[in-house]
């Protein structure tokens, strides 16, 4: 997740966005900051479903954003569409896998506690 956030931060310089694609750049910076701070929070606190849901929504927005921003009177650079969709897919896959693993580990913990007769 941290790597995806870094990609969103540096995407305009890597892909060479034109100056007229400022809205796409601002969108990537905003979503990149949300993902970056959410991923950092996961290091310091136990990862839960809320952080996964935030990343899932951020990934869905990154997939939809090139077309949502493109409907305004702004230019969306083709390179931005590829980067945004790719990062969005990665974020959604990571969030879904994390949610599935969280559900499996919680189910396993509950089963183990029931077998041990603990609370």
C-alpha positions as CSV (number, residue, x, y, z in Angstrom):
1,X,0.0,0.0,0.0
2,X,2.9,2.4,0.8
3,X,4.4,1.6,-2.6
4,X,1.1,2.4,-4.3
5,X,0.9,5.7,-2.5
6,X,4.5,6.6,-3.6
7,X,3.6,5.7,-7.2
8,X,0.7,8.1,-7.0
9,X,3.0,10.9,-5.6
10,X,5.6,10.6,-8.3
11,X,3.3,9.6,-11.3
12,X,3.2,13.1,-12.9
13,X,7.0,13.2,-13.1
14,X,7.4,9.6,-14.3
15,X,4.7,9.8,-17.0
16,X,5.4,13.4,-17.9
17,X,1.9,14.8,-17.4
18,X,1.2,18.0,-19.3
19,X,0.6,21.2,-17.3
20,X,-3.1,21.1,-18.3
21,X,-3.6,17.8,-16.3
22,X,-3.4,19.5,-12.9
23,X,-6.7,18.1,-11.7
24,X,-5.5,14.5,-12.3
25,X,-2.3,15.3,-10.4
26,X,-4.2,16.8,-7.5
27,X,-6.5,13.8,-7.4
28,X,-3.5,11.4,-7.3
29,X,-1.8,13.5,-4.6
30,X,-5.0,13.5,-2.4
31,X,-5.7,9.8,-2.8
32,X,-2.0,9.0,-2.3
33,X,-1.9,10.9,1.0
34,X,-5.0,9.0,2.2
35,X,-3.5,5.7,1.3
36,X,-0.1,6.6,2.7
37,X,-1.4,7.6,6.1
38,X,-3.8,4.7,6.2
39,X,-0.9,2.3,5.5
40,X,1.3,4.0,8.1
41,X,-1.5,3.7,10.7
42,X,-1.6,-0.1,10.0
43,X,2.0,-0.4,11.1
44,X,1.4,1.3,14.4
45,X,-2.0,-0.2,15.2
46,X,-3.6,-3.6,14.6
47,X,-5.0,-3.5,11.0
48,X,-8.7,-3.7,11.0
49,X,-11.6,-3.6,8.6
50,X,-11.9,0.2,8.5
51,X,-8.5,0.7,7.1
52,X,-9.1,-1.9,4.5
53,X,-12.4,-0.3,3.6
54,X,-10.7,3.1,3.2
55,X,-8.2,1.5,0.9
56,X,-10.9,-0.3,-1.0
57,X,-12.8,2.9,-1.6
58,X,-9.6,4.7,-2.6
59,X,-8.8,2.0,-5.1
60,X,-12.4,2.1,-6.6
61,X,-12.1,5.9,-6.9
62,X,-8.7,5.6,-8.6
63,X,-10.3,3.3,-11.2
64,X,-13.2,5.6,-11.8
65,X,-11.4,9.0,-11.4
66,X,-9.9,9.4,-14.9
67,X,-13.4,9.3,-16.4
68,X,-15.1,11.3,-13.6
69,X,-12.4,14.0,-13.9
70,X,-12.4,13.8,-17.7
71,X,-16.2,14.6,-17.8
72,X,-15.3,18.1,-16.4
73,X,-13.7,20.6,-18.7
74,X,-10.2,19.4,-17.9
75,X,-7.7,17.4,-19.7
76,X,-6.9,13.9,-18.5
77,X,-3.6,12.6,-19.8
78,X,-3.7,9.0,-21.2
79,X,-0.7,8.0,-19.0
80,X,-2.8,9.1,-16.0
81,X,-5.5,6.7,-16.9
82,X,-3.2,3.8,-17.1
83,X,-1.4,4.6,-13.9
84,X,-4.7,5.4,-12.0
85,X,-6.4,2.2,-13.1
86,X,-3.4,0.1,-12.4
87,X,-2.9,1.5,-8.9
88,X,-6.6,1.3,-8.3
89,X,-6.7,-2.4,-9.1
90,X,-3.7,-3.0,-6.9
91,X,-5.3,-1.2,-4.0
92,X,-8.6,-3.0,-4.4
93,X,-6.9,-6.4,-4.5
94,X,-4.8,-5.6,-1.5
95,X,-7.8,-4.4,0.5
96,X,-9.9,-7.5,-0.5
97,X,-7.1,-9.9,0.4
98,X,-6.6,-8.1,3.7
99,X,-10.3,-8.3,4.5
100,X,-10.4,-12.0,3.7
101,X,-7.4,-12.7,5.8
102,X,-8.8,-10.7,8.6
103,X,-12.0,-12.7,8.5
104,X,-10.2,-16.0,8.3
105,X,-7.9,-15.2,11.3
106,X,-10.9,-13.9,13.4
107,X,-12.8,-17.1,12.6
108,X,-9.8,-19.2,13.5
109,X,-9.3,-17.3,16.8
110,X,-13.0,-17.8,17.7
111,X,-12.8,-21.5,16.9
112,X,-9.7,-22.0,18.9
113,X,-11.1,-20.1,21.9
114,X,-14.3,-22.2,21.7
115,X,-12.2,-25.5,21.7
116,X,-10.2,-24.3,24.6
117,X,-13.3,-23.2,26.5
118,X,-12.0,-19.7,27.0
119,X,-13.9,-16.4,26.8
